[in-house]
Amino acid sequence: MDAGMIAIGAGLAVGIAGLASAWAEKEIGSAAIGAMAEDEKLFGKGLILTVIPETIVIFGLVMGILLWTSMGQFAP
C-alpha cells in the first residue's frame, strides 16, 4: 500500500510538473514570438525565457526519481 501511494505521488510529481511547464511555455513562447515579430534582436532573450520553464519539468523528474528510488524501502 505504501509503495503504491509513493508510485502515485511520483507519477503526479512528473505529470503535474509537465503540464505546468507546458502551460508556462505556451504563454512565454507566444509572447516571445510576438516580440520577435516586431524586433528580431529579441531572439536570444525569447529563447532563454522559453527554456526557463523546462527546468520545472526537470525538478518534477528529479522528485519522481527520488520517490521511485525510495519505493524499495517500503516494498513488501
All heavy atoms as TSV, in Angstrom:
chain	resi	resn	atom	element	x	y	z
A	1	MET	N	N	0.827	-1.197	0.000
A	1	MET	CA	C	0.000	0.000	0.000
A	1	MET	C	C	0.862	1.249	0.000
A	1	MET	O	O	0.602	2.167	-0.761
A	1	MET	CB	C	-0.913	-0.022	1.227
A	1	MET	CG	C	-1.836	1.163	1.309
A	1	MET	SD	S	-3.074	1.068	0.017
A	1	MET	CE	C	-4.039	2.468	0.391
A	2	ASP	N	N	1.883	1.299	0.813
A	2	ASP	CA	C	2.741	2.473	0.845
A	2	ASP	C	C	3.499	2.646	-0.458
A	2	ASP	O	O	3.659	3.767	-0.945
A	2	ASP	CB	C	3.729	2.384	2.001
A	2	ASP	CG	C	3.047	2.571	3.338
A	2	ASP	OD1	O	1.976	3.210	3.357
A	2	ASP	OD2	O	3.581	2.095	4.341
A	3	ALA	N	N	3.961	1.534	-1.047
A	3	ALA	CA	C	4.694	1.624	-2.315
A	3	ALA	C	C	3.772	2.131	-3.420
A	3	ALA	O	O	4.209	2.906	-4.283
A	3	ALA	CB	C	5.283	0.264	-2.683
A	4	GLY	N	N	2.502	1.726	-3.393
A	4	GLY	CA	C	1.562	2.214	-4.401
A	4	GLY	C	C	1.311	3.703	-4.269
A	4	GLY	O	O	1.229	4.418	-5.276
A	5	MET	N	N	1.182	4.170	-3.056
A	5	MET	CA	C	0.964	5.607	-2.851
A	5	MET	C	C	2.189	6.415	-3.277
A	5	MET	O	O	2.065	7.514	-3.827
A	5	MET	CB	C	0.635	5.884	-1.375
A	5	MET	CG	C	-0.678	5.259	-0.924
A	5	MET	SD	S	-2.098	5.834	-1.883
A	5	MET	CE	C	-2.291	7.458	-1.226
A	6	ILE	N	N	3.374	5.866	-3.033
A	6	ILE	CA	C	4.603	6.554	-3.458
A	6	ILE	C	C	4.662	6.604	-4.977
A	6	ILE	O	O	5.046	7.615	-5.565
A	6	ILE	CB	C	5.841	5.871	-2.857
A	6	ILE	CG1	C	5.872	6.096	-1.353
A	6	ILE	CG2	C	7.118	6.411	-3.489
A	6	ILE	CD1	C	6.933	5.306	-0.636
A	7	ALA	N	N	4.271	5.493	-5.628
A	7	ALA	CA	C	4.270	5.473	-7.097
A	7	ALA	C	C	3.277	6.488	-7.659
A	7	ALA	O	O	3.570	7.170	-8.650
A	7	ALA	CB	C	3.945	4.069	-7.594
A	8	ILE	N	N	2.111	6.581	-7.038
A	8	ILE	CA	C	1.138	7.590	-7.483
A	8	ILE	C	C	1.700	8.992	-7.272
A	8	ILE	O	O	1.563	9.868	-8.136
A	8	ILE	CB	C	-0.196	7.406	-6.729
A	8	ILE	CG1	C	-0.894	6.122	-7.205
A	8	ILE	CG2	C	-1.108	8.614	-6.947
A	8	ILE	CD1	C	-2.109	5.750	-6.395
A	9	GLY	N	N	2.353	9.227	-6.164
A	9	GLY	CA	C	2.964	10.533	-5.901
A	9	GLY	C	C	4.055	10.865	-6.902
A	9	GLY	O	O	4.152	12.010	-7.361
A	10	ALA	N	N	4.858	9.867	-7.260
A	10	ALA	CA	C	5.919	10.101	-8.253
A	10	ALA	C	C	5.309	10.428	-9.608
A	10	ALA	O	O	5.769	11.331	-10.312
A	10	ALA	CB	C	6.821	8.876	-8.347
A	11	GLY	N	N	4.257	9.708	-9.965
A	11	GLY	CA	C	3.588	9.991	-11.241
A	11	GLY	C	C	2.959	11.360	-11.262
A	11	GLY	O	O	3.024	12.079	-12.273
A	12	LEU	N	N	2.345	11.746	-10.157
A	12	LEU	CA	C	1.736	13.080	-10.085
A	12	LEU	C	C	2.796	14.176	-10.139
A	12	LEU	O	O	2.574	15.222	-10.760
A	12	LEU	CB	C	0.908	13.209	-8.806
A	12	LEU	CG	C	-0.422	12.464	-8.785
A	12	LEU	CD1	C	-1.067	12.573	-7.412
A	12	LEU	CD2	C	-1.356	13.011	-9.847
A	13	ALA	N	N	3.934	13.941	-9.488
A	13	ALA	CA	C	5.004	14.953	-9.499
A	13	ALA	C	C	5.490	15.210	-10.919
A	13	ALA	O	O	5.657	16.360	-11.334
A	13	ALA	CB	C	6.157	14.507	-8.605
A	14	VAL	N	N	5.688	14.145	-11.671
A	14	VAL	CA	C	6.178	14.305	-13.043
A	14	VAL	C	C	5.065	14.849	-13.941
A	14	VAL	O	O	5.288	15.757	-14.755
A	14	VAL	CB	C	6.720	12.967	-13.581
A	14	VAL	CG1	C	7.105	13.099	-15.042
A	14	VAL	CG2	C	7.913	12.514	-12.760
A	15	GLY	N	N	3.855	14.321	-13.789
A	15	GLY	CA	C	2.760	14.744	-14.662
A	15	GLY	C	C	2.348	16.177	-14.460
A	15	GLY	O	O	2.174	16.935	-15.431
A	16	ILE	N	N	2.174	16.574	-13.229
A	16	ILE	CA	C	1.752	17.954	-12.955
A	16	ILE	C	C	2.857	18.942	-13.320
A	16	ILE	O	O	2.575	20.022	-13.859
A	16	ILE	CB	C	1.316	18.095	-11.482
A	16	ILE	CG1	C	0.013	17.314	-11.269
A	16	ILE	CG2	C	1.129	19.551	-11.107
A	16	ILE	CD1	C	-0.429	17.233	-9.831
A	17	ALA	N	N	4.103	18.557	-13.061
A	17	ALA	CA	C	5.214	19.434	-13.456
A	17	ALA	C	C	5.259	19.589	-14.973
A	17	ALA	O	O	5.523	20.680	-15.493
A	17	ALA	CB	C	6.531	18.891	-12.935
A	18	GLY	N	N	4.980	18.508	-15.696
A	18	GLY	CA	C	4.965	18.589	-17.154
A	18	GLY	C	C	3.850	19.471	-17.673
A	18	GLY	O	O	4.044	20.260	-18.604
A	19	LEU	N	N	2.671	19.329	-17.086
A	19	LEU	CA	C	1.545	20.162	-17.517
A	19	LEU	C	C	1.786	21.640	-17.199
A	19	LEU	O	O	1.501	22.516	-18.030
A	19	LEU	CB	C	0.261	19.686	-16.850
A	19	LEU	CG	C	-0.319	18.373	-17.363
A	19	LEU	CD1	C	-1.503	17.958	-16.509
A	19	LEU	CD2	C	-0.725	18.508	-18.807
A	20	ALA	N	N	2.319	21.924	-16.026
A	20	ALA	CA	C	2.596	23.313	-15.652
A	20	ALA	C	C	3.663	23.918	-16.547
A	20	ALA	O	O	3.557	25.076	-16.965
A	20	ALA	CB	C	3.026	23.386	-14.183
A	21	SER	N	N	4.662	23.124	-16.864
A	21	SER	CA	C	5.718	23.614	-17.744
A	21	SER	C	C	5.187	23.888	-19.146
A	21	SER	O	O	5.544	24.887	-19.775
A	21	SER	CB	C	6.853	22.604	-17.807
A	21	SER	OG	O	7.807	22.999	-18.752
A	22	ALA	N	N	4.350	22.989	-19.633
A	22	ALA	CA	C	3.778	23.177	-20.969
A	22	ALA	C	C	2.922	24.434	-21.031
A	22	ALA	O	O	2.982	25.201	-22.005
A	22	ALA	CB	C	2.953	21.957	-21.357
A	23	TRP	N	N	2.130	24.658	-19.984
A	23	TRP	CA	C	1.283	25.851	-19.957
A	23	TRP	C	C	2.127	27.123	-19.909
A	23	TRP	O	O	1.865	28.093	-20.640
A	23	TRP	CB	C	0.334	25.779	-18.763
A	23	TRP	CG	C	-0.624	26.915	-18.719
A	23	TRP	CD1	C	-1.598	27.203	-19.626
A	23	TRP	CD2	C	-0.674	27.936	-17.732
A	23	TRP	NE1	N	-2.271	28.335	-19.246
A	23	TRP	CE2	C	-1.731	28.800	-18.090
A	23	TRP	CE3	C	0.055	28.184	-16.583
A	23	TRP	CZ2	C	-2.044	29.904	-17.329
A	23	TRP	CZ3	C	-0.269	29.290	-15.820
A	23	TRP	CH2	C	-1.312	30.138	-16.203
A	24	ALA	N	N	3.163	27.121	-19.065
A	24	ALA	CA	C	4.028	28.299	-18.966
A	24	ALA	C	C	4.788	28.533	-20.262
A	24	ALA	O	O	4.947	29.676	-20.702
A	24	ALA	CB	C	4.998	28.128	-17.799
A	25	GLU	N	N	5.247	27.457	-20.872
A	25	GLU	CA	C	5.996	27.605	-22.115
A	25	GLU	C	C	5.112	28.109	-23.246
A	25	GLU	O	O	5.568	28.860	-24.108
A	25	GLU	CB	C	6.641	26.288	-22.487
A	25	GLU	CG	C	7.673	26.436	-23.577
A	25	GLU	CD	C	8.596	25.247	-23.659
A	25	GLU	OE1	O	8.723	24.512	-22.673
A	25	GLU	OE2	O	9.180	25.056	-24.724
A	26	LYS	N	N	3.845	27.714	-23.232
A	26	LYS	CA	C	2.911	28.218	-24.249
A	26	LYS	C	C	2.755	29.732	-24.130
A	26	LYS	O	O	2.831	30.465	-25.125
A	26	LYS	CB	C	1.548	27.551	-24.095
A	26	LYS	CG	C	0.499	28.090	-25.042
A	26	LYS	CD	C	-0.878	27.642	-24.677
A	26	LYS	CE	C	-1.316	28.204	-23.384
A	26	LYS	NZ	N	-2.280	29.263	-23.365
A	27	GLU	N	N	2.576	30.194	-22.909
A	27	GLU	CA	C	2.393	31.633	-22.701
A	27	GLU	C	C	3.653	32.417	-23.054
A	27	GLU	O	O	3.589	33.440	-23.751
A	27	GLU	CB	C	2.012	31.896	-21.235
A	27	GLU	CG	C	0.714	31.254	-20.806
A	27	GLU	CD	C	-0.494	31.904	-21.447
A	27	GLU	OE1	O	-0.440	33.113	-21.734
A	27	GLU	OE2	O	-1.486	31.188	-21.667
A	28	ILE	N	N	4.785	31.935	-22.577
A	28	ILE	CA	C	6.042	32.647	-22.827
A	28	ILE	C	C	6.431	32.555	-24.290
A	28	ILE	O	O	6.890	33.526	-24.890
A	28	ILE	CB	C	7.159	32.090	-21.916
A	28	ILE	CG1	C	6.849	32.413	-20.461
A	28	ILE	CG2	C	8.507	32.660	-22.303
A	28	ILE	CD1	C	7.754	31.723	-19.466
A	29	GLY	N	N	6.231	31.394	-24.888
A	29	GLY	CA	C	6.590	31.216	-26.285
A	29	GLY	C	C	5.791	32.098	-27.216
A	29	GLY	O	O	6.340	32.692	-28.154
A	30	SER	N	N	4.498	32.205	-26.961
A	30	SER	CA	C	3.690	33.065	-27.826
A	30	SER	C	C	4.078	34.532	-27.664
A	30	SER	O	O	4.104	35.286	-28.645
A	30	SER	CB	C	2.208	32.855	-27.544
A	30	SER	OG	O	1.891	33.222	-26.221
A	31	ALA	N	N	4.399	34.935	-26.446
A	31	ALA	CA	C	4.846	36.320	-26.235
A	31	ALA	C	C	6.203	36.555	-26.890
A	31	ALA	O	O	6.443	37.627	-27.469
A	31	ALA	CB	C	4.919	36.619	-24.741
A	32	ALA	N	N	7.085	35.565	-26.820
A	32	ALA	CA	C	8.413	35.715	-27.425
A	32	ALA	C	C	8.306	35.790	-28.945
A	32	ALA	O	O	9.011	36.582	-29.583
A	32	ALA	CB	C	9.308	34.549	-27.013
A	33	ILE	N	N	7.435	34.988	-29.531
A	33	ILE	CA	C	7.257	35.043	-30.986
A	33	ILE	C	C	6.699	36.401	-31.391
A	33	ILE	O	O	7.118	36.994	-32.397
A	33	ILE	CB	C	6.327	33.901	-31.451
A	33	ILE	CG1	C	6.986	32.550	-31.230
A	33	ILE	CG2	C	5.914	34.085	-32.903
A	33	ILE	CD1	C	8.219	32.321	-32.050
A	34	GLY	N	N	5.752	36.927	-30.610
A	34	GLY	CA	C	5.209	38.249	-30.899
A	34	GLY	C	C	6.263	39.335	-30.810
A	34	GLY	O	O	6.313	40.254	-31.640
A	35	ALA	N	N	7.140	39.219	-29.808
A	35	ALA	CA	C	8.204	40.218	-29.656
A	35	ALA	C	C	9.213	40.114	-30.784
A	35	ALA	O	O	9.703	41.135	-31.290
A	35	ALA	CB	C	8.886	40.041	-28.300
A	36	MET	N	N	9.525	38.873	-31.199
A	36	MET	CA	C	10.489	38.697	-32.288
A	36	MET	C	C	9.928	39.162	-33.622
A	36	MET	O	O	10.669	39.556	-34.512
A	36	MET	CB	C	10.926	37.236	-32.390
A	36	MET	CG	C	11.917	36.842	-31.330
A	36	MET	SD	S	12.648	35.217	-31.570
A	36	MET	CE	C	11.251	34.188	-31.821
A	37	ALA	N	N	8.600	39.113	-33.763
A	37	ALA	CA	C	7.991	39.607	-34.998
A	37	ALA	C	C	8.184	41.105	-35.133
A	37	ALA	O	O	8.298	41.630	-36.242
A	37	ALA	CB	C	6.512	39.260	-35.017
A	38	GLU	N	N	8.246	41.794	-33.999
A	38	GLU	CA	C	8.447	43.245	-34.034
A	38	GLU	C	C	9.919	43.623	-34.081
A	38	GLU	O	O	10.282	44.619	-34.687
A	38	GLU	CB	C	7.783	43.877	-32.819
A	38	GLU	CG	C	6.272	43.752	-32.843
A	38	GLU	CD	C	5.627	44.408	-31.648
A	38	GLU	OE1	O	6.321	45.089	-30.882
A	38	GLU	OE2	O	4.409	44.221	-31.480
A	39	ASP	N	N	10.765	42.833	-33.389
A	39	ASP	CA	C	12.203	43.138	-33.349
A	39	ASP	C	C	12.973	41.825	-33.319
A	39	ASP	O	O	12.933	41.094	-32.331
A	39	ASP	CB	C	12.524	43.972	-32.098
A	39	ASP	CG	C	13.957	44.476	-32.092
A	39	ASP	OD1	O	14.669	44.275	-33.098
A	39	ASP	OD2	O	14.354	45.065	-31.071
A	40	GLU	N	N	13.703	41.544	-34.391
A	40	GLU	CA	C	14.427	40.273	-34.492
A	40	GLU	C	C	15.585	40.174	-33.508
A	40	GLU	O	O	16.091	39.087	-33.258
A	40	GLU	CB	C	14.943	40.087	-35.913
A	40	GLU	CG	C	13.847	39.881	-36.921
A	40	GLU	CD	C	14.397	39.667	-38.318
A	40	GLU	OE1	O	15.625	39.614	-38.482
A	40	GLU	OE2	O	13.589	39.584	-39.248
A	41	LYS	N	N	16.012	41.289	-32.936
A	41	LYS	CA	C	17.118	41.262	-31.972
A	41	LYS	C	C	16.720	40.589	-30.663
A	41	LYS	O	O	17.561	40.265	-29.843
A	41	LYS	CB	C	17.594	42.684	-31.682
A	41	LYS	CG	C	18.205	43.368	-32.886
A	41	LYS	CD	C	18.594	44.793	-32.551
A	41	LYS	CE	C	19.118	45.509	-33.791
A	41	LYS	NZ	N	19.382	46.924	-33.529
A	42	LEU	N	N	15.446	40.371	-30.436
A	42	LEU	CA	C	14.967	39.765	-29.184
A	42	LEU	C	C	14.955	38.243	-29.244
A	42	LEU	O	O	14.442	37.602	-28.327
A	42	LEU	CB	C	13.562	40.282	-28.865
A	42	LEU	CG	C	13.479	41.783	-28.594
A	42	LEU	CD1	C	12.026	42.199	-28.433
A	42	LEU	CD2	C	14.276	42.138	-27.352
A	43	PHE	N	N	15.550	37.652	-30.289
A	43	PHE	CA	C	15.536	36.199	-30.418
A	43	PHE	C	C	16.239	35.513	-29.249
A	43	PHE	O	O	15.720	34.559	-28.673
A	43	PHE	CB	C	16.199	35.770	-31.736
A	43	PHE	CG	C	16.344	34.289	-31.860
A	43	PHE	CD1	C	15.247	33.491	-32.144
A	43	PHE	CD2	C	17.577	33.673	-31.681
A	43	PHE	CE1	C	15.368	32.123	-32.254
A	43	PHE	CE2	C	17.707	32.309	-31.788
A	43	PHE	CZ	C	16.610	31.523	-32.072
A	44	GLY	N	N	17.403	35.990	-28.857
A	44	GLY	CA	C	18.161	35.370	-27.766
A	44	GLY	C	C	17.411	35.427	-26.449
A	44	GLY	O	O	17.321	34.425	-25.725
A	45	LYS	N	N	16.857	36.590	-26.137
A	45	LYS	CA	C	16.100	36.721	-24.894
A	45	LYS	C	C	14.856	35.841	-24.922
A	45	LYS	O	O	14.507	35.214	-23.925
A	45	LYS	CB	C	15.702	38.174	-24.665
A	45	LYS	CG	C	16.865	39.072	-24.333
A	45	LYS	CD	C	16.412	40.507	-24.126
A	45	LYS	CE	C	17.610	41.390	-23.848
A	45	LYS	NZ	N	17.242	42.786	-23.717
A	46	GLY	N	N	14.188	35.809	-26.059
A	46	GLY	CA	C	12.998	34.957	-26.178
A	46	GLY	C	C	13.329	33.494	-26.034
A	46	GLY	O	O	12.587	32.739	-25.402
A	47	LEU	N	N	14.458	33.077	-26.598
A	47	LEU	CA	C	14.871	31.679	-26.488
A	47	LEU	C	C	15.178	31.307	-25.045
A	47	LEU	O	O	14.754	30.256	-24.556
A	47	LEU	CB	C	16.086	31.422	-27.386
A	47	LEU	CG	C	16.611	30.004	-27.405
A	47	LEU	CD1	C	15.578	29.079	-28.029
A	47	LEU	CD2	C	17.915	29.933	-28.170
A	48	ILE	N	N	15.899	32.185	-24.345
A	48	ILE	CA	C	16.239	31.907	-22.941
A	48	ILE	C	C	14.981	31.865	-22.085
A	48	ILE	O	O	14.818	30.971	-21.246
A	48	ILE	CB	C	17.242	32.953	-22.420
A	48	ILE	CG1	C	18.594	32.748	-23.107
A	48	ILE	CG2	C	17.382	32.873	-20.914
A	48	ILE	CD1	C	19.595	33.825	-22.822
A	49	LEU	N	N	14.089	32.817	-22.281
A	49	LEU	CA	C	12.857	32.833	-21.488
A	49	LEU	C	C	11.964	31.635	-21.803
A	49	LEU	O	O	11.209	31.178	-20.948
A	49	LEU	CB	C	12.098	34.136	-21.736
A	49	LEU	CG	C	12.758	35.386	-21.152
A	49	LEU	CD1	C	11.990	36.622	-21.572
A	49	LEU	CD2	C	12.842	35.297	-19.644
A	50	THR	N	N	12.047	31.114	-23.011
A	50	THR	CA	C	11.253	29.938	-23.366
A	50	THR	C	C	11.819	28.674	-22.734
A	50	THR	O	O	11.079	27.748	-22.412
A	50	THR	CB	C	11.197	29.785	-24.890
A	50	THR	OG1	O	10.708	30.996	-25.458
A	50	THR	CG2	C	10.280	28.661	-25.303
A	51	VAL	N	N	13.110	28.623	-22.526
A	51	VAL	CA	C	13.758	27.434	-21.968
A	51	VAL	C	C	13.578	27.360	-20.444
A	51	VAL	O	O	13.580	26.266	-19.876
A	51	VAL	CB	C	15.252	27.424	-22.358
A	51	VAL	CG1	C	16.002	26.325	-21.652
A	51	VAL	CG2	C	15.398	27.280	-23.855
A	52	ILE	N	N	13.411	28.481	-19.792
A	52	ILE	CA	C	13.322	28.503	-18.320
A	52	ILE	C	C	12.225	27.590	-17.771
A	52	ILE	O	O	12.463	26.865	-16.801
A	52	ILE	CB	C	13.175	29.953	-17.818
A	52	ILE	CG1	C	14.511	30.684	-17.990
A	52	ILE	CG2	C	12.733	30.001	-16.363
A	52	ILE	CD1	C	14.457	32.149	-17.658
A	53	PRO	N	N	11.023	27.541	-18.351
A	53	PRO	CA	C	10.009	26.629	-17.796
A	53	PRO	C	C	10.393	25.148	-17.886
A	53	PRO	O	O	9.832	24.328	-17.158
A	53	PRO	CB	C	8.761	26.910	-18.630
A	53	PRO	CG	C	8.956	28.256	-19.161
A	53	PRO	CD	C	10.415	28.418	-19.350
A	54	GLU	N	N	11.327	24.809	-18.747
A	54	GLU	CA	C	11.748	23.411	-18.831
A	54	GLU	C	C	12.408	22.946	-17.546
A	54	GLU	O	O	12.425	21.751	-17.254
A	54	GLU	CB	C	12.703	23.218	-20.009
A	54	GLU	CG	C	12.045	23.412	-21.353
A	54	GLU	CD	C	10.979	22.379	-21.624
A	54	GLU	OE1	O	11.155	21.229	-21.211
A	54	GLU	OE2	O	9.975	22.739	-22.236
A	55	THR	N	N	12.951	23.897	-16.775
A	55	THR	CA	C	13.566	23.482	-15.509
A	55	THR	C	C	12.516	22.946	-14.540
A	55	THR	O	O	12.837	22.119	-13.692
A	55	THR	CB	C	14.316	24.652	-14.860
A	55	THR	OG1	O	13.400	25.736	-14.653
A	55	THR	CG2	C	15.462	25.113	-15.718
A	56	ILE	N	N	11.285	23.400	-14.688
A	56	ILE	CA	C	10.222	22.893	-13.810
A	56	ILE	C	C	10.033	21.403	-14.040
A	56	ILE	O	O	9.854	20.636	-13.099
A	56	ILE	CB	C	8.913	23.666	-14.072
A	56	ILE	CG1	C	9.077	25.136	-13.731
A	56	ILE	CG2	C	7.775	23.065	-13.253
A	56	ILE	CD1	C	7.897	25.989	-14.156
A	57	VAL	N	N	10.110	20.976	-15.298
A	57	VAL	CA	C	9.968	19.554	-15.616
A	57	VAL	C	C	11.139	18.767	-15.036
A	57	VAL	O	O	10.965	17.665	-14.521
A	57	VAL	CB	C	9.864	19.339	-17.134
A	57	VAL	CG1	C	9.877	17.875	-17.477
A	57	VAL	CG2	C	8.623	19.983	-17.666
A	58	ILE	N	N	12.330	19.344	-15.106
A	58	ILE	CA	C	13.497	18.652	-14.563
A	58	ILE	C	C	13.341	18.475	-13.057
A	58	ILE	O	O	13.651	17.410	-12.511
A	58	ILE	CB	C	14.785	19.415	-14.928
A	58	ILE	CG1	C	14.992	19.373	-16.447
A	58	ILE	CG2	C	15.986	18.826	-14.207
A	58	ILE	CD1	C	16.100	20.262	-16.943
A	59	PHE	N	N	12.853	19.506	-12.375
A	59	PHE	CA	C	12.625	19.379	-10.930
A	59	PHE	C	C	11.582	18.302	-10.633
A	59	PHE	O	O	11.732	17.519	-9.695
A	59	PHE	CB	C	12.173	20.710	-10.325
A	59	PHE	CG	C	13.219	21.786	-10.353
A	59	PHE	CD1	C	12.842	23.106	-10.469
A	59	PHE	CD2	C	14.556	21.487	-10.267
A	59	PHE	CE1	C	13.784	24.116	-10.498
A	59	PHE	CE2	C	15.517	22.476	-10.301
A	59	PHE	CZ	C	15.131	23.794	-10.414
A	60	GLY	N	N	10.511	18.264	-11.417
A	60	GLY	CA	C	9.498	17.225	-11.231
A	60	GLY	C	C	10.054	15.846	-11.494
A	60	GLY	O	O	9.727	14.885	-10.792
A	61	LEU	N	N	10.892	15.724	-12.521
A	61	LEU	CA	C	11.512	14.434	-12.826
A	61	LEU	C	C	12.446	13.992	-11.710
A	61	LEU	O	O	12.442	12.814	-11.311
A	61	LEU	CB	C	12.271	14.520	-14.151
A	61	LEU	CG	C	12.942	13.243	-14.625
A	61	LEU	CD1	C	11.894	12.178	-14.914
A	61	LEU	CD2	C	13.783	13.517	-15.851
A	62	VAL	N	N	13.225	14.918	-11.175
A	62	VAL	CA	C	14.117	14.583	-10.065
A	62	VAL	C	C	13.296	14.140	-8.856
A	62	VAL	O	O	13.634	13.157	-8.175
A	62	VAL	CB	C	15.030	15.782	-9.717
A	62	VAL	CG1	C	15.737	15.569	-8.398
A	62	VAL	CG2	C	16.027	16.016	-10.833
A	63	MET	N	N	12.212	14.841	-8.597
A	63	MET	CA	C	11.347	14.464	-7.465
A	63	MET	C	C	10.747	13.077	-7.695
A	63	MET	O	O	10.676	12.254	-6.763
A	63	MET	CB	C	10.240	15.506	-7.324
A	63	MET	CG	C	9.552	15.493	-6.009
A	63	MET	SD	S	10.746	15.961	-4.761
A	63	MET	CE	C	9.946	15.249	-3.372
A	64	GLY	N	N	10.319	12.800	-8.930
A	64	GLY	CA	C	9.779	11.477	-9.240
A	64	GLY	C	C	10.819	10.388	-9.070
A	64	GLY	O	O	10.520	9.307	-8.554
A	65	ILE	N	N	12.050	10.659	-9.492
A	65	ILE	CA	C	13.121	9.662	-9.342
A	65	ILE	C	C	13.431	9.434	-7.869
A	65	ILE	O	O	13.638	8.294	-7.433
A	65	ILE	CB	C	14.380	10.109	-10.126
A	65	ILE	CG1	C	14.107	10.004	-11.623
A	65	ILE	CG2	C	15.589	9.275	-9.734
A	65	ILE	CD1	C	15.194	10.602	-12.498
A	66	LEU	N	N	13.463	10.510	-7.091
A	66	LEU	CA	C	13.720	10.353	-5.649
A	66	LEU	C	C	12.621	9.525	-4.991
A	66	LEU	O	O	12.896	8.661	-4.145
A	66	LEU	CB	C	13.835	11.719	-4.980
A	66	LEU	CG	C	15.098	12.497	-5.277
A	66	LEU	CD1	C	15.011	13.894	-4.657
A	66	LEU	CD2	C	16.305	11.767	-4.739
A	67	LEU	N	N	11.382	9.773	-5.363
A	67	LEU	CA	C	10.284	8.987	-4.795
A	67	LEU	C	C	10.352	7.540	-5.272
A	67	LEU	O	O	10.108	6.616	-4.497
A	67	LEU	CB	C	8.940	9.614	-5.178
A	67	LEU	CG	C	8.595	10.908	-4.474
A	67	LEU	CD1	C	7.366	11.536	-5.101
A	67	LEU	CD2	C	8.369	10.665	-3.005
A	68	TRP	N	N	10.698	7.346	-6.543
A	68	TRP	CA	C	10.769	5.998	-7.101
A	68	TRP	C	C	11.867	5.190	-6.428
A	68	TRP	O	O	11.692	4.006	-6.138
A	68	TRP	CB	C	11.000	6.094	-8.604
A	68	TRP	CG	C	11.109	4.795	-9.309
A	68	TRP	CD1	C	10.239	3.756	-9.248
A	68	TRP	CD2	C	12.154	4.398	-10.173
A	68	TRP	NE1	N	10.676	2.745	-10.042
A	68	TRP	CE2	C	11.852	3.108	-10.625
A	68	TRP	CE3	C	13.319	5.014	-10.628
A	68	TRP	CZ2	C	12.683	2.427	-11.497
A	68	TRP	CZ3	C	14.116	4.332	-11.508
A	68	TRP	CH2	C	13.798	3.061	-11.926
A	69	THR	N	N	13.014	5.829	-6.163
A	69	THR	CA	C	14.094	5.097	-5.508
A	69	THR	C	C	13.780	4.805	-4.053
A	69	THR	O	O	14.336	3.868	-3.484
A	69	THR	CB	C	15.421	5.873	-5.606
A	69	THR	OG1	O	15.240	7.174	-5.066
A	69	THR	CG2	C	15.894	5.968	-7.043
A	70	SER	N	N	12.902	5.580	-3.439
A	70	SER	CA	C	12.543	5.311	-2.046
A	70	SER	C	C	11.491	4.220	-1.937
A	70	SER	O	O	11.193	3.770	-0.837
A	70	SER	CB	C	12.050	6.584	-1.368
A	70	SER	OG	O	10.784	6.944	-1.858
A	71	MET	N	N	10.916	3.792	-3.074
A	71	MET	CA	C	9.894	2.737	-3.028
A	71	MET	C	C	10.474	1.422	-2.547
A	71	MET	O	O	9.759	0.620	-1.947
A	71	MET	CB	C	9.258	2.535	-4.413
A	71	MET	CG	C	8.254	3.576	-4.765
A	71	MET	SD	S	7.565	3.364	-6.410
A	71	MET	CE	C	7.157	1.668	-6.464
A	72	GLY	N	N	11.746	1.170	-2.772
A	72	GLY	CA	C	12.364	-0.081	-2.352
A	72	GLY	C	C	12.358	-0.259	-0.848
A	72	GLY	O	O	12.334	-1.380	-0.333
A	73	GLN	N	N	12.328	0.846	-0.134
A	73	GLN	CA	C	12.328	0.776	1.333
A	73	GLN	C	C	10.977	0.334	1.876
A	73	GLN	O	O	10.892	-0.219	2.958
A	73	GLN	CB	C	12.671	2.153	1.907
A	73	GLN	CG	C	14.033	2.638	1.496
A	73	GLN	CD	C	14.263	4.070	1.913
A	73	GLN	OE1	O	13.378	4.709	2.450
A	73	GLN	NE2	N	15.454	4.573	1.652
A	74	PHE	N	N	9.897	0.553	1.103
A	74	PHE	CA	C	8.560	0.235	1.581
A	74	PHE	C	C	7.972	-0.995	0.913
A	74	PHE	O	O	6.876	-1.400	1.250
A	74	PHE	CB	C	7.627	1.422	1.355
A	74	PHE	CG	C	8.062	2.648	2.096
A	74	PHE	CD1	C	8.651	3.709	1.429
A	74	PHE	CD2	C	7.905	2.724	3.461
A	74	PHE	CE1	C	9.064	4.839	2.109
A	74	PHE	CE2	C	8.315	3.852	4.149
A	74	PHE	CZ	C	8.895	4.907	3.477
A	75	ALA	N	N	8.682	-1.556	-0.079
A	75	ALA	CA	C	8.148	-2.724	-0.790
A	75	ALA	C	C	8.104	-3.932	0.143
A	75	ALA	O	O	8.987	-4.097	0.983
A	75	ALA	CB	C	9.004	-3.027	-2.004
A	76	PRO	N	N	7.079	-4.792	-0.002
A	76	PRO	CA	C	6.996	-5.956	0.896
A	76	PRO	C	C	8.058	-6.985	0.597
A	76	PRO	O	O	8.554	-7.138	-0.420
A	76	PRO	CB	C	5.607	-6.530	0.611
A	76	PRO	CG	C	5.186	-5.961	-0.693
A	76	PRO	CD	C	5.965	-4.701	-0.899
